[in-house]
Amino acid sequence: MTDPSDLARLRHIGWRDDTLPDDPRRLARVVAQHRAGYEVHDGNEPFNAQPAGPFLKRGLDPALRPAVGDFVLLSRATHPVIEEILPRRSTLTRAAAGERYERQVIAANIDYVLVLTGLDGDFNPSRIERYLTLVEGSGAKAVVLLSKADTGVDVEAAVSSLRARLPDDAAVHAINGKDATTVTMLAPYLGPGMSAVLVGSSGAGKSTLTNTLLGEERMATSAVRSHDSRGRHTTTHRALLRLPTGGCLIDTPGMRELKLTGEENLDLFADIETLVAQCRFGNCGHGNEPGCAIQAALASGELSPQRWRNFLKLHEEREEQAATLEARLRRKVGPKPGGGKPRRGSWSPDD
């Protein structure tokens, strides 16, 4: 029988279920990962833990190792060992940087992904679309936060230009990361039992916003470069923080490379795929072919050239990553009967 006091304790670190595992081992949540091991929290206190041997196996998919946000079961030894990862309700991943294909878990068991971008030189709608594409299929919801709304920029124009490229139901907020009223604005995403991960480029103001949400100057901040509005990596590792609002926030280092995993559906561009289906010819290359719905939408202004180019770029990258992933899996388990399930929208502009 689940002890209500145990549930209340674990709610502080984002436990959402109404029962606890029927297991004698210690339940905790991974709050940080370091070279020497992990830091976990059981709702009462943080402590260090080491991963069990199977998690250290060479060649193991990094996505199968403990990650920040994971709920884990540990031995009750003097020096705790992480023995099992509980099933994740959501997982935000990206392809790791470099030539070798690997999936990297950014955060697990999150409800919201707060995508922070500055309204200065950091503002880039195409990069925001890339972030939202990565969030698709994670099990979490994306919330776009436009920081530095107090720096004299035309906030209304920036928000309008971004909304024109995003679905109507996309959550977009212009904020001043130093203003305490931001806490009230973001409260719906950071209430008791909720978990969110904060992502964005270096210099976008993640540490500043985190300090405001914490109500104290706990995270180091630094100035940005004037010529490109970029900053240094003041956050050096992912860390889960408990907020006064009752929620949990995972702060992350600035990410300069956002590689798709190959498993995205590109639902963000569903309107473009609808247009593609309306072309007169099934193998339309969307160039000079007659009856091309894409070219008609570009000519009428229904579809912006920038959004179309970004879709093509992400579509091509998704296909390349998917092929790499498929080849990697084939090497591990052999050929798959029937060639596997086709992905939605798997057309090529060169067909």
C-alpha positions as CSV (number, residue, x, y, z in Angstrom):
1,M,0.0,0.0,0.0
2,T,1.3,3.4,-1.0
3,D,2.1,5.7,2.0
4,P,0.5,9.2,1.4
5,S,3.6,10.8,3.0
6,D,5.9,9.0,0.5
7,L,3.7,10.3,-2.4
8,A,3.8,13.8,-1.0
9,R,7.5,13.7,-0.7
10,L,8.0,12.5,-4.3
11,R,5.6,15.0,-5.7
12,H,8.3,17.6,-4.9
13,I,10.5,16.0,-7.5
14,G,7.8,15.6,-10.1
15,W,6.3,12.2,-9.5
16,R,2.9,12.1,-11.2
17,D,1.4,8.7,-10.5
18,D,-0.9,8.0,-7.6
19,T,0.9,4.9,-6.6
20,L,4.5,3.9,-6.1
21,P,6.3,0.9,-7.6
22,D,5.9,-2.3,-5.6
23,D,9.6,-2.7,-5.1
24,P,11.8,-2.6,-2.0
25,R,14.5,-0.5,-3.7
26,R,14.9,3.2,-3.2
27,L,13.1,5.5,-5.7
28,A,14.7,8.7,-6.7
29,R,15.0,11.1,-9.7
30,V,18.2,11.9,-11.6
31,V,18.8,15.6,-11.1
32,A,22.3,15.9,-12.6
33,Q,24.9,13.9,-14.5
34,H,28.6,14.4,-14.0
35,R,31.7,12.6,-15.3
36,A,32.0,10.8,-12.0
37,G,28.4,9.6,-11.8
38,Y,24.9,11.0,-11.1
39,E,23.2,13.2,-8.5
40,V,19.8,12.0,-7.6
41,H,17.0,13.3,-5.3
42,D,14.5,11.2,-3.3
43,G,12.2,14.1,-2.4
44,N,14.0,14.7,0.9
45,E,17.6,15.2,-0.1
46,P,20.1,14.9,-3.0
47,F,22.8,12.3,-2.9
48,N,25.3,10.7,-5.3
49,A,24.8,7.4,-7.1
50,Q,26.7,5.3,-9.6
51,P,25.2,3.4,-12.6
52,A,25.0,-0.4,-12.4
53,G,27.3,-2.4,-14.7
54,P,24.8,-2.9,-17.5
55,F,24.5,0.8,-18.1
56,L,28.3,1.0,-18.6
57,K,28.3,-1.7,-21.4
58,R,30.3,-0.6,-24.4
59,G,28.2,0.1,-27.4
60,L,25.0,0.6,-25.4
61,D,22.7,3.2,-27.0
62,P,23.2,6.3,-24.8
63,A,19.4,6.8,-24.8
64,L,19.2,3.6,-22.7
65,R,21.4,5.0,-19.9
66,P,20.0,7.2,-17.0
67,A,19.4,10.8,-18.0
68,V,18.4,13.9,-16.1
69,G,14.7,13.7,-15.3
70,D,14.6,9.9,-15.1
71,F,13.0,8.2,-12.1
72,V,15.2,5.3,-11.1
73,L,15.4,2.4,-8.6
74,L,18.6,2.2,-6.5
75,S,20.1,-0.3,-4.2
76,R,19.9,0.5,-0.6
77,A,23.6,0.0,-0.1
78,T,25.9,2.5,1.6
79,H,27.0,3.7,-1.8
80,P,23.7,3.7,-3.9
81,V,23.7,2.1,-7.3
82,I,21.2,2.9,-10.1
83,E,19.8,-0.5,-11.0
84,E,16.7,0.3,-13.1
85,I,15.2,3.2,-15.1
86,L,11.4,3.4,-14.7
87,P,9.5,3.8,-18.0
88,R,9.7,7.4,-19.3
89,R,6.4,9.2,-19.9
90,S,8.2,11.6,-22.3
91,T,11.7,11.9,-23.7
92,L,13.3,14.9,-25.5
93,T,16.2,13.7,-27.7
94,R,18.4,14.9,-30.4
95,A,21.1,13.3,-32.6
96,A,24.5,13.9,-30.9
97,A,27.0,16.1,-32.6
98,G,29.7,14.4,-34.7
99,E,29.8,11.9,-37.5
100,R,28.8,8.9,-35.5
101,Y,25.0,8.5,-35.2
102,E,23.9,8.5,-31.5
103,R,20.7,9.7,-29.8
104,Q,21.2,12.0,-26.9
105,V,18.6,12.4,-24.2
106,I,18.2,16.0,-23.3
107,A,15.6,15.4,-20.6
108,A,13.1,12.7,-19.5
109,N,9.7,12.8,-17.9
110,I,8.9,16.4,-18.8
111,D,5.5,18.1,-19.4
112,Y,6.8,21.1,-21.3
113,V,9.8,22.2,-23.3
114,L,10.4,25.9,-22.9
115,V,12.2,27.1,-26.0
116,L,13.9,30.3,-25.2
117,T,15.3,32.7,-27.8
118,G,16.3,36.3,-27.5
119,L,14.6,39.1,-29.4
120,D,18.0,40.5,-30.4
121,G,20.4,38.9,-32.8
122,D,19.4,35.5,-31.5
123,F,15.9,35.7,-33.0
124,N,15.7,33.1,-35.7
125,P,12.2,31.7,-36.7
126,S,13.9,28.8,-38.6
127,R,15.8,27.7,-35.6
128,I,12.6,27.9,-33.5
129,E,10.9,25.6,-36.1
130,R,13.8,23.2,-35.7
131,Y,13.4,23.2,-31.9
132,L,9.7,22.5,-32.3
133,T,10.3,19.7,-34.7
134,L,12.6,18.0,-32.2
135,V,9.8,18.4,-29.5
136,E,7.4,16.6,-31.8
137,G,6.8,13.0,-30.6
138,S,8.6,13.6,-27.3
139,G,5.4,13.4,-25.3
140,A,5.9,17.0,-24.1
141,K,4.4,20.3,-25.3
142,A,6.5,23.1,-26.7
143,V,6.3,26.7,-25.3
144,V,8.2,29.4,-27.1
145,L,9.6,32.1,-24.9
146,L,10.9,35.3,-26.6
147,S,13.3,36.9,-24.1
148,K,14.7,40.4,-23.8
149,A,11.3,42.0,-24.6
150,D,12.6,45.0,-22.5
151,T,15.5,45.9,-24.9
152,G,13.6,48.3,-27.2
153,V,12.9,45.8,-30.0
154,D,9.6,45.7,-31.9
155,V,8.1,42.9,-29.9
156,E,4.7,42.9,-31.6
157,A,6.3,42.6,-35.1
158,A,8.6,39.7,-34.0
159,V,5.7,37.8,-32.4
160,S,3.5,38.4,-35.5
161,S,6.2,37.2,-37.9
162,L,6.8,34.1,-35.8
163,R,3.1,33.2,-35.3
164,A,2.7,33.4,-39.1
165,R,5.1,30.4,-39.3
166,L,3.7,28.3,-36.5
167,P,0.4,26.5,-35.9
168,D,-2.4,28.6,-34.5
169,D,-2.4,26.7,-31.2
170,A,1.4,27.2,-30.6
171,A,2.1,28.8,-27.2
172,V,4.3,32.0,-27.7
173,H,5.1,34.4,-24.9
174,A,7.3,37.5,-25.0
175,I,9.0,37.9,-21.6
176,N,11.5,39.9,-19.6
177,G,13.6,37.3,-17.9
178,K,14.5,39.6,-15.1
179,D,10.9,40.6,-14.2
180,A,9.2,38.7,-11.4
181,T,5.9,39.0,-13.2
182,T,7.3,36.3,-15.6
183,V,6.9,33.8,-12.8
184,T,3.1,34.4,-12.8
185,M,3.0,34.2,-16.6
186,L,4.8,30.8,-16.6
187,A,3.0,29.4,-13.6
188,P,0.6,27.2,-15.7
189,Y,3.7,25.3,-17.0
190,L,5.5,25.1,-13.7
191,G,2.9,24.2,-11.1
192,P,3.1,21.4,-8.4
193,G,4.1,18.1,-9.9
194,M,5.0,19.6,-13.3
195,S,8.4,19.3,-15.0
196,A,9.8,21.5,-17.8
197,V,13.1,21.7,-19.6
198,L,14.6,25.0,-20.6
199,V,16.4,25.0,-24.0
200,G,18.0,27.7,-26.2
201,S,21.2,29.2,-27.5
202,S,24.0,30.5,-25.2
203,G,23.2,34.1,-24.4
204,A,19.4,33.7,-24.8
205,G,18.9,34.3,-21.1
206,K,18.3,30.8,-19.7
207,S,20.3,31.4,-16.5
208,T,18.7,34.8,-16.0
209,L,15.2,33.4,-16.3
210,T,16.1,30.4,-14.1
211,N,17.3,32.8,-11.3
212,T,14.0,34.7,-11.6
213,L,12.0,31.5,-11.3
214,L,14.1,30.4,-8.4
215,G,13.8,33.7,-6.7
216,E,17.5,33.8,-6.1
217,E,20.8,34.3,-7.9
218,R,21.8,30.7,-8.0
219,M,22.9,30.3,-11.7
220,A,25.9,32.2,-13.1
221,T,25.1,34.7,-16.0
222,S,27.4,36.5,-18.4
223,A,27.1,39.2,-21.1
224,V,26.5,38.4,-24.7
225,R,28.7,39.4,-27.7
226,S,27.5,42.6,-29.3
227,H,28.0,41.4,-32.9
228,D,26.0,38.2,-32.8
229,S,24.1,38.3,-29.4
230,R,25.8,35.0,-28.4
231,G,27.1,34.3,-24.9
232,R,29.4,31.8,-23.2
233,H,28.1,28.5,-21.8
234,T,27.4,29.7,-18.2
235,T,25.4,26.5,-17.7
236,T,27.9,23.6,-18.1
237,H,25.6,20.6,-17.5
238,R,21.9,19.7,-17.4
239,A,20.4,20.0,-13.9
240,L,17.0,19.6,-12.4
241,L,15.9,22.3,-10.0
242,R,13.0,22.5,-7.7
243,L,11.0,25.7,-8.0
244,P,9.1,27.7,-5.4
245,T,6.0,27.2,-7.6
246,G,6.1,23.5,-6.9
247,G,7.3,22.4,-10.3
248,C,10.7,21.2,-11.5
249,L,12.9,22.9,-14.1
250,I,15.7,21.3,-16.0
251,D,18.2,23.9,-17.1
252,T,20.5,23.0,-20.0
253,P,23.7,24.3,-21.6
254,G,23.3,26.3,-24.8
255,M,22.9,24.1,-27.8
256,R,24.7,25.2,-31.0
257,E,23.8,22.1,-33.0
258,L,20.3,20.7,-33.2
259,K,20.4,17.6,-35.3
260,L,17.2,15.6,-36.0
261,T,17.1,12.0,-35.0
262,G,15.3,10.7,-38.1
263,E,12.2,9.8,-36.1
264,E,10.4,13.1,-36.5
265,N,7.1,13.4,-38.4
266,L,7.4,17.1,-39.3
267,D,3.9,17.6,-38.0
268,L,4.8,21.3,-37.7
269,F,4.6,21.5,-41.5
270,A,1.3,19.6,-41.9
271,D,0.0,22.5,-44.0
272,I,2.9,22.1,-46.5
273,E,2.3,18.3,-46.7
274,T,-1.4,19.1,-47.4
275,L,-0.4,21.4,-50.3
276,V,2.0,18.7,-51.6
277,A,-1.0,16.3,-51.8
278,Q,-2.9,18.8,-53.9
279,C,-0.3,18.9,-56.7
280,R,-1.6,17.7,-60.1
281,F,1.2,15.1,-60.4
282,G,2.1,12.7,-57.7
283,N,5.8,13.0,-58.5
284,C,5.7,16.8,-58.7
285,G,9.2,18.3,-58.1
286,H,7.6,21.6,-57.0
287,G,9.5,23.6,-59.6
288,N,8.0,24.4,-63.0
289,E,5.5,21.6,-63.2
290,P,2.0,22.6,-64.1
291,G,-0.6,22.4,-61.4
292,C,1.9,22.6,-58.5
293,A,0.1,23.6,-55.4
294,I,3.4,24.6,-53.7
295,Q,4.3,27.1,-56.4
296,A,0.8,28.5,-56.4
297,A,0.9,29.0,-52.6
298,L,4.3,30.7,-52.9
299,A,3.0,33.0,-55.6
300,S,-0.1,34.0,-53.6
301,G,1.8,34.5,-50.3
302,E,0.0,31.7,-48.6
303,L,3.4,30.0,-48.1
304,S,6.5,32.0,-47.3
305,P,9.7,31.2,-49.2
306,Q,11.6,31.0,-45.9
307,R,9.3,28.4,-44.4
308,W,9.3,26.4,-47.6
309,R,13.1,26.4,-47.6
310,N,13.3,25.4,-44.0
311,F,10.9,22.6,-44.6
312,L,13.0,21.2,-47.4
313,K,16.1,21.5,-45.3
314,L,14.5,19.7,-42.3
315,H,12.9,17.1,-44.6
316,E,16.2,16.2,-46.2
317,E,18.0,16.0,-42.9
318,R,15.2,13.9,-41.4
319,E,15.5,11.4,-44.4
320,E,19.3,11.3,-44.1
321,Q,19.2,10.6,-40.4
322,A,16.4,8.1,-40.8
323,A,18.5,6.2,-43.3
324,T,21.5,6.3,-41.0
325,L,19.4,5.0,-38.1
326,E,17.9,2.2,-40.2
327,A,21.3,1.1,-41.4
328,R,22.5,1.1,-37.8
329,L,19.6,-1.0,-36.6
330,R,20.1,-3.4,-39.5
331,R,23.7,-4.0,-38.6
332,K,22.5,-4.8,-35.1
333,V,19.5,-7.1,-35.7
334,G,19.6,-7.9,-39.4
335,P,17.2,-7.0,-42.2
336,K,13.6,-6.3,-41.2
337,P,10.9,-8.2,-43.1
338,G,8.7,-6.0,-45.3
339,G,11.2,-3.1,-45.2
340,G,9.6,-1.5,-42.2
341,K,6.7,1.0,-41.8
342,P,6.8,4.0,-44.3
343,R,7.1,7.4,-42.7
344,R,4.6,10.1,-43.3
345,G,5.5,12.5,-46.1
346,S,8.4,10.5,-47.5
347,W,8.5,12.2,-50.8
348,S,11.5,13.8,-52.4
349,P,11.6,17.1,-54.3
350,D,13.8,15.3,-56.9
351,D,11.2,12.5,-57.6
